[in-house]
Amino acid sequence: MHFNQNEAREIVMKHYMNPENKKNLNEATDTQSFFSTSCADKLVLKRKWKGDLLDEVSFDGHGCAIFLASTDIFLNLIKNKNKDEIARIKEIYTKFVKQENLTEEEISSLGELWVFFNVKTHLNRVNCALLISESILK
């Protein structure tokens, strides 16, 4: 699959500057804070579950463009998914960021998360890109 670096940069900056999911979720049934082990990224995750279905989700926090954009895009992808579906997306995304082998179908299932195709070239940013996926089901 071909990835366009300029398009990736535009998408990252769009989600960094104006994240759709960075808002208050008053009806959250679960709120947790997570911190990066390698930088100053902080994630406050607010979730509203209906059984195993993630009905609503939002976040607050601060950090770098990679962290904020990956969080916003990941949350867009997992809304209204059940825990098994979220776990599968998490697994595919983690493999993608770590540049492990995936099928074209698996890569396509990531939607805009494709923009993190080269994050592994900046090893200090891998944790930034994966903080949301490592935190979502905790």
CYANA upper distance limits for C-alpha pairs under 8 A (distance plus 0.5 A):
  1 MET  CA    104 GLU  CA      7.53
  3 PHE  CA      8 ALA  CA      8.25
  3 PHE  CA    114 TRP  CA      8.20
  3 PHE  CA    115 VAL  CA      8.16
  3 PHE  CA    117 PHE  CA      8.01
  4 ASN  CA      8 ALA  CA      6.66
  5 GLN  CA      9 ARG  CA      6.68
  5 GLN  CA    115 VAL  CA      8.31
  6 ASN  CA     10 GLU  CA      6.87
  7 GLU  CA     11 ILE  CA      6.80
  8 ALA  CA     12 VAL  CA      6.65
  8 ALA  CA    114 TRP  CA      8.39
  8 ALA  CA    115 VAL  CA      5.14
  8 ALA  CA    116 PHE  CA      8.17
  9 ARG  CA     13 MET  CA      6.63
  9 ARG  CA    115 VAL  CA      8.02
 10 GLU  CA     14 LYS  CA      6.59
 11 ILE  CA     15 HIS  CA      6.84
 11 ILE  CA    112 GLU  CA      8.26
 11 ILE  CA    115 VAL  CA      7.78
 12 VAL  CA     16 TYR  CA      6.51
 12 VAL  CA     65 ALA  CA      7.47
 12 VAL  CA     66 ILE  CA      7.56
 12 VAL  CA     69 ALA  CA      5.92
 12 VAL  CA     70 SER  CA      8.27
 12 VAL  CA    115 VAL  CA      7.62
 13 MET  CA     17 MET  CA      6.34
 13 MET  CA     65 ALA  CA      7.52
 13 MET  CA     69 ALA  CA      7.79
 14 LYS  CA     18 ASN  CA      6.37
 14 LYS  CA     19 PRO  CA      7.85
 14 LYS  CA     69 ALA  CA      8.34
 15 HIS  CA     19 PRO  CA      5.11
 15 HIS  CA     20 GLU  CA      7.74
 15 HIS  CA     68 LEU  CA      7.65
 15 HIS  CA     69 ALA  CA      5.21
 15 HIS  CA     72 ASP  CA      6.83
 15 HIS  CA     73 ILE  CA      7.67
 16 TYR  CA     65 ALA  CA      5.81
 16 TYR  CA     66 ILE  CA      8.21
 16 TYR  CA     68 LEU  CA      5.97
 16 TYR  CA     69 ALA  CA      5.29
 19 PRO  CA     68 LEU  CA      8.03
 19 PRO  CA     69 ALA  CA      7.61
 19 PRO  CA     72 ASP  CA      6.27
 20 GLU  CA     72 ASP  CA      7.08
 21 ASN  CA     57 VAL  CA      7.82
 21 ASN  CA     58 SER  CA      5.36
 21 ASN  CA     59 PHE  CA      6.64
 21 ASN  CA     72 ASP  CA      6.25
 21 ASN  CA     75 LEU  CA      7.63
 21 ASN  CA     76 ASN  CA      8.11
 22 LYS  CA     58 SER  CA      6.23
 22 LYS  CA     59 PHE  CA      5.39
 22 LYS  CA     60 ASP  CA      5.91
 22 LYS  CA     72 ASP  CA      7.90
 23 LYS  CA     58 SER  CA      6.45
 23 LYS  CA     59 PHE  CA      6.83
 23 LYS  CA     60 ASP  CA      7.19
 24 ASN  CA     58 SER  CA      7.37
 24 ASN  CA     59 PHE  CA      8.04
 24 ASN  CA     60 ASP  CA      8.30
 25 LEU  CA     46 LYS  CA      7.03
 25 LEU  CA     47 ARG  CA      8.35
 25 LEU  CA     57 VAL  CA      7.84
 25 LEU  CA     58 SER  CA      6.79
 27 GLU  CA     48 LYS  CA      7.28
 28 ALA  CA     46 LYS  CA      6.13
 28 ALA  CA     47 ARG  CA      5.62
 28 ALA  CA     48 LYS  CA      5.12
 28 ALA  CA     56 GLU  CA      8.27
 28 ALA  CA     57 VAL  CA      8.26
 29 THR  CA     46 LYS  CA      8.09
 29 THR  CA     47 ARG  CA      6.52
 29 THR  CA     48 LYS  CA      5.34
 29 THR  CA     49 TRP  CA      7.13
 30 ASP  CA     45 LEU  CA      8.49
 30 ASP  CA     46 LYS  CA      6.30
 30 ASP  CA     47 ARG  CA      5.66
 30 ASP  CA     48 LYS  CA      6.89
 30 ASP  CA     49 TRP  CA      8.43
 31 THR  CA     44 VAL  CA      7.45
 31 THR  CA     45 LEU  CA      6.07
 31 THR  CA     46 LYS  CA      4.95
 31 THR  CA     47 ARG  CA      6.86
 32 GLN  CA     44 VAL  CA      6.18
 32 GLN  CA     45 LEU  CA      5.88
 32 GLN  CA     46 LYS  CA      7.25
 33 SER  CA     42 LYS  CA      7.80
 33 SER  CA     43 LEU  CA      6.07
 33 SER  CA     44 VAL  CA      4.82
 33 SER  CA     45 LEU  CA      6.73
 34 PHE  CA     42 LYS  CA      6.45
 34 PHE  CA     43 LEU  CA      5.54
 34 PHE  CA     44 VAL  CA      6.86
 34 PHE  CA     45 LEU  CA      8.38
 34 PHE  CA    131 LEU  CA      8.48
 34 PHE  CA    135 SER  CA      7.53
 35 PHE  CA     40 ALA  CA      7.82
 35 PHE  CA     41 ASP  CA      6.45
 35 PHE  CA     42 LYS  CA      5.19
 35 PHE  CA     43 LEU  CA      6.73
 35 PHE  CA    131 LEU  CA      8.45
 36 SER  CA     40 ALA  CA      6.87
 36 SER  CA     41 ASP  CA      5.82
 36 SER  CA     42 LYS  CA      7.03
 36 SER  CA    127 ASN  CA      7.46
 36 SER  CA    128 CYS  CA      7.63
 36 SER  CA    131 LEU  CA      7.18
 37 THR  CA    127 ASN  CA      8.25
 38 SER  CA    124 ASN  CA      7.80
 38 SER  CA    127 ASN  CA      7.47
 39 CYS  CA    128 CYS  CA      8.45
 40 ALA  CA     62 HIS  CA      8.43
 40 ALA  CA     63 GLY  CA      6.73
 41 ASP  CA     61 GLY  CA      8.01
 41 ASP  CA     62 HIS  CA      6.32
 41 ASP  CA     63 GLY  CA      4.75
 41 ASP  CA     64 CYS  CA      7.37
 41 ASP  CA     67 PHE  CA      7.50
 41 ASP  CA    128 CYS  CA      7.59
 42 LYS  CA     61 GLY  CA      5.60
 42 LYS  CA     62 HIS  CA      5.94
 42 LYS  CA     63 GLY  CA      6.87
 43 LEU  CA     59 PHE  CA      7.30
 43 LEU  CA     60 ASP  CA      6.58
 43 LEU  CA     61 GLY  CA      5.20
 43 LEU  CA     62 HIS  CA      7.43
 43 LEU  CA    132 ILE  CA      8.27
 44 VAL  CA     59 PHE  CA      5.95
 44 VAL  CA     60 ASP  CA      5.48
 44 VAL  CA     61 GLY  CA      6.13
 45 LEU  CA     57 VAL  CA      7.98
 45 LEU  CA     58 SER  CA      6.72
 45 LEU  CA     59 PHE  CA      5.12
 45 LEU  CA     60 ASP  CA      7.17
 45 LEU  CA    136 ILE  CA      8.29
 46 LYS  CA     57 VAL  CA      6.14
 46 LYS  CA     58 SER  CA      5.74
 46 LYS  CA     59 PHE  CA      6.29
 47 ARG  CA     54 LEU  CA      7.56
 47 ARG  CA     55 ASP  CA      8.25
 47 ARG  CA     56 GLU  CA      6.39
 47 ARG  CA     57 VAL  CA      4.97
 47 ARG  CA     58 SER  CA      7.11
 48 LYS  CA     54 LEU  CA      6.68
 48 LYS  CA     55 ASP  CA      6.05
 48 LYS  CA     56 GLU  CA      5.50
 48 LYS  CA     57 VAL  CA      6.70
 49 TRP  CA     53 LEU  CA      6.09
 49 TRP  CA     54 LEU  CA      5.18
 49 TRP  CA     55 ASP  CA      5.85
 49 TRP  CA     56 GLU  CA      7.54
 50 LYS  CA     54 LEU  CA      6.94
 50 LYS  CA     55 ASP  CA      6.54
 52 ASP  CA     82 ASN  CA      5.67
 52 ASP  CA     83 LYS  CA      6.08
 53 LEU  CA     80 ASN  CA      6.54
 53 LEU  CA     81 LYS  CA      6.09
 53 LEU  CA     82 ASN  CA      4.67
 53 LEU  CA     83 LYS  CA      7.03
 54 LEU  CA     78 ILE  CA      8.08
 54 LEU  CA     79 LYS  CA      6.45
 54 LEU  CA     80 ASN  CA      5.62
 54 LEU  CA     81 LYS  CA      6.19
 54 LEU  CA     82 ASN  CA      6.53
 54 LEU  CA     83 LYS  CA      7.98
 55 ASP  CA     79 LYS  CA      7.01
 55 ASP  CA     80 ASN  CA      5.68
 55 ASP  CA     81 LYS  CA      8.29
 56 GLU  CA     79 LYS  CA      6.91
 56 GLU  CA     80 ASN  CA      7.72
 57 VAL  CA     75 LEU  CA      7.43
 57 VAL  CA     79 LYS  CA      7.42
 58 SER  CA     75 LEU  CA      7.97
 62 HIS  CA     68 LEU  CA      7.76
 63 GLY  CA     67 PHE  CA      6.64
 63 GLY  CA     68 LEU  CA      6.92
 64 CYS  CA     68 LEU  CA      6.80
 64 CYS  CA    128 CYS  CA      8.08
 65 ALA  CA     69 ALA  CA      6.30
 66 ILE  CA     70 SER  CA      6.37
 66 ILE  CA    125 ARG  CA      7.63
 66 ILE  CA    128 CYS  CA      6.57
 66 ILE  CA    129 ALA  CA      6.25
 67 PHE  CA     71 THR  CA      6.59
 67 PHE  CA    128 CYS  CA      5.10
 67 PHE  CA    129 ALA  CA      5.74
 67 PHE  CA    130 LEU  CA      8.31
 67 PHE  CA    131 LEU  CA      7.70
 67 PHE  CA    132 ILE  CA      8.44
 68 LEU  CA     72 ASP  CA      6.72
 69 ALA  CA     73 ILE  CA      6.59
 70 SER  CA     74 PHE  CA      6.32
 70 SER  CA    113 LEU  CA      7.43
 70 SER  CA    116 PHE  CA      8.41
 70 SER  CA    129 ALA  CA      6.15
 70 SER  CA    130 LEU  CA      8.27
 70 SER  CA    132 ILE  CA      7.86
 71 THR  CA     75 LEU  CA      6.60
 71 THR  CA    129 ALA  CA      8.20
 71 THR  CA    131 LEU  CA      8.32
 71 THR  CA    132 ILE  CA      5.92
 72 ASP  CA     76 ASN  CA      6.85
 73 ILE  CA     77 LEU  CA      6.92
 73 ILE  CA    112 GLU  CA      7.06
 73 ILE  CA    113 LEU  CA      6.88
 74 PHE  CA     78 ILE  CA      6.91
 74 PHE  CA    113 LEU  CA      7.41
 74 PHE  CA    132 ILE  CA      7.85
 74 PHE  CA    133 SER  CA      8.04
 75 LEU  CA     79 LYS  CA      6.68
 77 LEU  CA    110 LEU  CA      8.07
 77 LEU  CA    111 GLY  CA      7.81
 78 ILE  CA     85 GLU  CA      8.44
 78 ILE  CA     86 ILE  CA      6.50
 78 ILE  CA     89 ILE  CA      8.31
 81 LYS  CA     85 GLU  CA      6.39
 81 LYS  CA     86 ILE  CA      6.76
 82 ASN  CA     86 ILE  CA      6.70
 83 LYS  CA     87 ALA  CA      6.53
 83 LYS  CA    137 LEU  CA      7.98
 84 ASP  CA     88 ARG  CA      6.80
 85 GLU  CA     89 ILE  CA      6.81
 86 ILE  CA     90 LYS  CA      6.54
 87 ALA  CA     91 GLU  CA      6.63
 87 ALA  CA    137 LEU  CA      8.17
 88 ARG  CA     92 ILE  CA      6.75
 89 ILE  CA     93 TYR  CA      6.48
 89 ILE  CA    109 SER  CA      8.40
 89 ILE  CA    110 LEU  CA      7.69
 90 LYS  CA     94 THR  CA      6.53
 90 LYS  CA    133 SER  CA      5.95
 90 LYS  CA    134 GLU  CA      8.19
 91 GLU  CA     95 LYS  CA      6.80
 92 ILE  CA     96 PHE  CA      6.59
 92 ILE  CA    102 LEU  CA      8.16
 92 ILE  CA    106 GLU  CA      7.20
 92 ILE  CA    107 ILE  CA      8.17
 92 ILE  CA    110 LEU  CA      8.24
 93 TYR  CA     97 VAL  CA      6.68
 93 TYR  CA    110 LEU  CA      7.37
 93 TYR  CA    113 LEU  CA      8.07
 93 TYR  CA    133 SER  CA      8.32
 94 THR  CA     98 LYS  CA      6.71
 94 THR  CA    130 LEU  CA      7.37
 94 THR  CA    133 SER  CA      8.03
 95 LYS  CA     99 GLN  CA      6.52
 95 LYS  CA    100 GLU  CA      5.53
 95 LYS  CA    101 ASN  CA      7.80
 95 LYS  CA    102 LEU  CA      8.00
 96 PHE  CA    100 GLU  CA      6.41
 96 PHE  CA    101 ASN  CA      8.08
 96 PHE  CA    102 LEU  CA      7.63
 96 PHE  CA    107 ILE  CA      7.97
 96 PHE  CA    117 PHE  CA      7.39
 97 VAL  CA    116 PHE  CA      6.97
 97 VAL  CA    117 PHE  CA      6.70
 97 VAL  CA    118 ASN  CA      7.92
 97 VAL  CA    119 VAL  CA      7.03
 97 VAL  CA    120 LYS  CA      6.81
 97 VAL  CA    126 VAL  CA      7.55
 97 VAL  CA    129 ALA  CA      8.20
 97 VAL  CA    130 LEU  CA      8.39
 98 LYS  CA    120 LYS  CA      6.69
 98 LYS  CA    126 VAL  CA      8.28
 99 GLN  CA    117 PHE  CA      8.10
 99 GLN  CA    120 LYS  CA      7.79
102 LEU  CA    106 GLU  CA      6.56
102 LEU  CA    107 ILE  CA      7.09
103 THR  CA    107 ILE  CA      6.87
104 GLU  CA    108 SER  CA      6.56
105 GLU  CA    109 SER  CA      6.73
106 GLU  CA    110 LEU  CA      7.46
107 ILE  CA    111 GLY  CA      8.32
107 ILE  CA    114 TRP  CA      7.63
108 SER  CA    114 TRP  CA      8.48
110 LEU  CA    114 TRP  CA      6.79
116 PHE  CA    129 ALA  CA      7.99
118 ASN  CA    122 HIS  CA      8.31
119 VAL  CA    123 LEU  CA      7.68
119 VAL  CA    125 ARG  CA      6.76
119 VAL  CA    126 VAL  CA      6.57
119 VAL  CA    129 ALA  CA      8.09
120 LYS  CA    125 ARG  CA      7.64
120 LYS  CA    126 VAL  CA      6.30
122 HIS  CA    126 VAL  CA      7.57
124 ASN  CA    128 CYS  CA      8.17
125 ARG  CA    129 ALA  CA      6.81
126 VAL  CA    130 LEU  CA      6.73
127 ASN  CA    131 LEU  CA      6.35
130 LEU  CA    134 GLU  CA      6.53
131 LEU  CA    135 SER  CA      6.63
132 ILE  CA    136 ILE  CA      6.36
133 SER  CA    137 LEU  CA      8.47
134 GLU  CA    138 LYS  CA      8.36
